[in-house]
């Protein structure tokens, strides 16, 4: 059984086509189900998904009470899927059903070698902004998550039941799915597939959402920022001692040293050290705030309704 998990957000123009294409491609090969997660879409996506549920007995729709973002929506899907394997797909038609079939075949054939298989592309058909965000995301993941440098963290991936069970144990509201996966297993494979241009709409990743994603990656799955602030503090302290020695020597060797130059040096030093202190306090505050919110049991997602009612 293959669970096809699709987070749905403002995809009224694509979701029906995607589902129909997947059914046509997989029906002769595998037993499968769809787990559609409506992430509080503002268009007619929910009604279209409901019509698909009424047409096909293997489609299940879960509608969230508020928009929680792609990774939290996927966590909802993983918690509700029943397949031996799961494939996570976007709703934008940028991954073809032929690529889906290749991914599933490869995943099942390599089930004893890999817990997760990521896809990668010869040429990404994203917008310039999305490509830039992807490169920054890849660079940060190398440092923060010890991601293998050869690996592209694609949203289109295949995971087995072992990994599904382990991932769904994670209950923090600050979710970065790839960070969870990299913390669980190093049995990671990859396969090259084709990538298509977006035919409708635009990416839901705004600058604010990308910043939230990077914040989740850096403060929920790594203490590297704290170590960086420690290193910055030590560096500035060393710089402060050098600066103090310089001014002391200048003072005793130059009797004509003006008040203005000393004043400027003080102001510059205060600005540098104050900025460093505020950065460190901000990082600590971010960690403490996340601990506070997690202790208050903020949910990853809340399901308002689901169809059909037999799927719980």
For each residue, the residues with C-beta under 8 A, 3 or more apart:
1: 30 31 32 33 82 83 84 85
2: 26 30 31 32 33 83 84 85 86 87 104
3: 32 33 34 35 77 81 82 83 85 86 87
4: 22 32 33 34 35 86 87 89 100
5: 35 37 74 77 78 81 86 87 88 89
6: 15 18 19 34 35 36 37 77 88 89 90 91
7: 37 39 70 73 74 77 90 91
8: 11 15 36 37 38 39 41 45 49 91
9: 38 39 40 41 45 67 70 73 91 204
10: 41 42 43 45 201 204
11: 8 14 15 18 41 43 45 91 92 200 201
12: 15 41 43 44 45 48
13: 199 200 201
14: 11 17 18 91 92 93 199 200 201
15: 6 8 11 12 18 19 36 45 48 49 52 91
16: 19 20 48 51 52
17: 14 20 21 93
18: 6 11 14 15 21 22 89 91 93
19: 6 15 16 22 23 34 36 52 56 59
20: 16 17 23 24
21: 17 18 24 25 97
22: 4 18 19 25 26 32 34 97 100
23: 19 20 26 27 56
24: 20 21 27 97
25: 21 22 29 97 98 100 101
26: 2 22 23 29 30 32 97 100 101 104
27: 23 24
28:
29: 25 26 101 104
30: 1 2 26 104
31: 1 2
32: 1 2 3 4 22 26 58 83
33: 1 2 3 4 58 59 60 81 82 83
34: 3 4 6 19 22 52 56 58 59 60
35: 3 4 5 6 60 62 77 80 81
36: 6 8 15 19 49 52 59 60 61 62
37: 5 6 7 8 62 64 73 74 76 77
38: 8 9 41 45 46 49 61 62 63 64
39: 7 8 9 64 67 68 69 70 73
40: 9 63 64 65 66 67 68
41: 8 9 10 11 12 38 45 46
42: 10
43: 10 11 12
44: 12 47 48
45: 8 9 10 11 12 15 38 41 48 49
46: 38 41 49 50 61 63
47: 44 50 51
48: 12 15 16 44 45 51 52
49: 8 15 36 38 45 46 52 53 59 61 307
50: 46 47 53 54 61 307
51: 16 47 48 54 55
52: 15 16 19 34 36 48 49 55 56 59 61
53: 49 50 56 59 60 61 307 308
54: 50 51
55: 51 52 59
56: 19 23 34 52 53 59
57:
58: 32 33 34
59: 19 33 34 36 49 52 53 55 56
60: 33 34 35 36 53 80 306 307 308 311
61: 36 38 46 49 50 52 53 306 307
62: 35 36 37 38 76 77 80 303 305 306
63: 38 40 46 303 304 305 306
64: 37 38 39 40 67 68 73 76 301 302 303 304
65: 40 302 303 304
66: 40 302
67: 9 39 40 64
68: 39 40 64 72 73 76 300 301
69: 39 72 73 175 209 212 213
70: 7 9 39 73 74 155 204
71: 74 75 175 176 177 213 216
72: 68 69 75 76 173 175 300 301
73: 7 9 37 39 64 68 69 70 76 77 301
74: 5 7 37 70 71 77 78 88 177
75: 71 72 78 79 167 168 170 175 177 300 301
76: 37 62 64 68 72 73 79 80 300 301 303
77: 3 5 6 7 35 37 62 73 74 80 81 86 88
78: 5 74 75 81 86 164 167 168
79: 75 76 168
80: 35 60 62 76 77 311
81: 3 5 33 35 77 78 86 164
82: 1 3 33
83: 1 2 3 32 33 86 161
84: 1 2 160 161
85: 1 2 3 104 107 108 111 158 159 160 161
86: 2 3 4 5 77 78 81 83 158 159 164
87: 2 3 4 5 100 103 104 107 156 157 158 159
88: 5 6 74 77 155 156 157 159
89: 4 5 6 18 95 100 155 156
90: 6 7 94 95 155 156
91: 6 7 8 9 11 14 15 18
92: 11 14 198 199 200 201 203
93: 14 17 18 196 198 199 200
94: 90 125 195 196 197 198
95: 89 90 99 100 119 156 193 195 196
96: 99 100 193 194 196
97: 21 22 24 25 26 100 101
98: 25 101 102 194
99: 95 96 102 103 119 156 193 194
100: 4 22 25 26 87 89 95 96 97 103 104
101: 25 26 29 97 98 104 105
102: 98 99 105 106 191 193
103: 87 99 100 106 107 117 119 156 157 158 191 193
104: 2 26 29 30 85 87 100 101 107 108 158
105: 101 102 108 109
106: 102 103 109 110 117 158 189 191
107: 85 87 103 104 110 111 114 117 158 160 189
108: 85 104 105 111
109: 105 106
110: 106 107 113 114 117 189
111: 85 107 108 114 160
112:
113: 110 187 189
114: 107 110 111 117 160 187 188 189
115: 159 160 162 163 184 185 187 188
116: 157 158 159 160 163 181 185 187 188 189
117: 103 106 107 110 114 157 158 159 188 189 190 191
118: 151 152 153 154 156 157 188 189 190 191
119: 95 99 103 152 154 156 157 190 191 192 193
120: 152 154 190 191 192 193
121: 124 125 152 154 192 193 194 195
122: 192 195
123: 195
124: 121 131 134 195
125: 94 121 195 196 197 198
126: 130 131 134 198 203
127: 130 131 198 202 203
128: 131 132
129: 132 133 203
130: 126 127 133 134 203 205
131: 124 126 127 128 134 135
132: 128 129 135 136
133: 129 130 136 137 205 210
134: 124 126 130 131 137 138
135: 131 132 138 139
136: 132 133 139 140 210 214
137: 133 134 140 141 153 210 213 214 217
138: 134 135 141 142 147 152 153
139: 135 136 142 143
140: 136 137 143 144 214 217 218
141: 137 138 144 145 147 153 178 217
142: 138 139 145 146 147 149
143: 139 140 224
144: 140 141 217 218 221 222 224
145: 141 142 178 179 182 183 217 221 222
146: 142 182
147: 138 141 142 151 153 178 182
148: 151 188
149: 142
150: 190
151: 118 147 148 188 190
152: 118 119 120 121 138 190
153: 118 137 138 141 147 178
154: 118 119 120 121 157
155: 70 88 89 90
156: 87 88 89 90 95 99 103 118 119 193
157: 87 88 103 116 117 118 119 154
158: 85 86 87 103 104 106 107 116 117
159: 85 86 87 88 115 116 117 163 164 167 181
160: 84 85 107 111 114 115 116 163 164
161: 83 84 85 164 165
162: 115 165 166
163: 115 116 159 160 166 167 181 184 185
164: 78 81 86 159 160 161 167 168
165: 161 162 168 169
166: 162 163 169 184 185
167: 75 78 159 163 164 170 177 180 181 184
168: 75 78 79 164 165
169: 165 166
170: 75 167 175 180
171: 300
172: 175 220 294 300
173: 72 293 294 298 299 300
174: 216 219 220 290 293 294
175: 69 71 72 75 170 172 180 216 220 300
176: 71 179 180 213 216 217 220 221
177: 71 74 75 167 180 181
178: 141 145 147 153 181 182
179: 145 176 182 183 216 217 220 221
180: 167 170 175 176 177 183 184 221
181: 116 159 163 167 177 178 184 185 188
182: 145 146 147 178 179 185 188
183: 145 179 180 221
184: 115 163 166 167 180 181
185: 115 116 163 166 181 182 188
186:
187: 113 114 115 116
188: 114 115 116 117 118 148 151 181 182 185
189: 106 107 110 113 114 116 117 118
190: 117 118 119 120 150 151 152
191: 102 103 106 117 118 119 120
192: 119 120 121 122
193: 95 96 99 102 103 119 120 121 156
194: 96 98 99 121
195: 94 95 121 122 123 124 125
196: 93 94 95 96 125 199
197: 94 125
198: 92 93 94 125 126 127 201 202 203
199: 13 14 92 93 196
200: 11 13 14 92 93
201: 10 11 13 14 92 198
202: 127 198
203: 92 126 127 129 130 198
204: 9 10 70 209
205: 130 133 209 210 213
206: 209 210
207: 210 211
208: 211 212
209: 69 204 205 206 212 213
210: 133 136 137 205 206 207 213 214
211: 207 208 214 215
212: 69 208 209 215 216
213: 69 71 137 176 205 209 210 216 217
214: 136 137 140 210 211 217 218
215: 211 212 218 219 286
216: 71 174 175 176 179 212 213 219 220 221
217: 137 140 141 144 145 176 179 213 214 220 221 222
218: 140 144 214 215 221 222 224 225
219: 174 215 216 222 225 283 286 287 290
220: 172 174 175 176 179 216 217 290
221: 144 145 176 179 180 183 216 217 218
222: 144 145 217 218 219 225
223: 226 227
224: 143 144 218 227 228
225: 218 219 222 228 229 283
226: 223 229 230 283 284 287
227: 223 224 230 231
228: 224 225 231 232
229: 225 226 232 233 279 280 283
230: 226 227 233 234
231: 227 228 234 235
232: 228 229 235 236 276 279 280
233: 229 230 236 237 276 280
234: 230 231 237 238
235: 231 232 238 239
236: 232 233 239 240 272 273 276
237: 233 234 240 241
238: 234 235 241 242
239: 235 236 242 243 272
240: 236 237 243 244 269 273
241: 237 238 244 245
242: 238 239 245 246
243: 239 240 246 247 265 269
244: 240 241 247 248
245: 241 242 248 249
246: 242 243 249 250
247: 243 244 250 251 262 265
248: 244 245 251 252
249: 245 246 252 253
250: 246 247 253 254 257
251: 247 248 254 257
252: 248 249
253: 249 250
254: 250 251 257
255:
256:
257: 250 251 254 261 262
258: 261 262
259: 262 263
260: 263 264
261: 257 258 264 265
262: 247 257 258 259 265 266
263: 259 260 266 267
264: 260 261 267 268
265: 243 247 261 262 268 269
266: 262 263 269 270
267: 263 264 270 271
268: 264 265 271 272
269: 240 243 265 266 272 273
270: 266 267 273 274
271: 267 268 274 275
272: 236 239 268 269 275 276
273: 236 240 269 270 276 277
274: 270 271 277 278
275: 271 272 278 279
276: 232 233 236 272 273 279 280
277: 273 274 280 281
278: 274 275 281 282
279: 229 232 275 276 282 283
280: 229 232 233 276 277 283 284
281: 277 278 284 285
282: 278 279 285 286
283: 219 225 226 229 279 280 286 287
284: 226 280 281 287 288
285: 281 282 288 289
286: 215 219 282 283 289 290
287: 219 226 283 284 290 291
288: 284 285 291 292
289: 285 286 292 293
290: 174 219 220 286 287 293 294
291: 287 288 294 295
292: 288 289 295 296
293: 173 174 289 290 296 298
294: 172 173 174 290 291 297 298
295: 291 292
296: 292 293
297: 294
298: 173 293 294
299: 173 302
300: 68 72 75 76 171 172 173 175
301: 64 68 72 73 75 76
302: 64 65 66 299
303: 62 63 64 65 76 306
304: 63 64 65
305: 62 63
306: 60 61 62 63 303 309 311 312
307: 49 50 53 60 61 311
308: 53 60 311
309: 306
310:
311: 60 80 306 307 308
312: 306
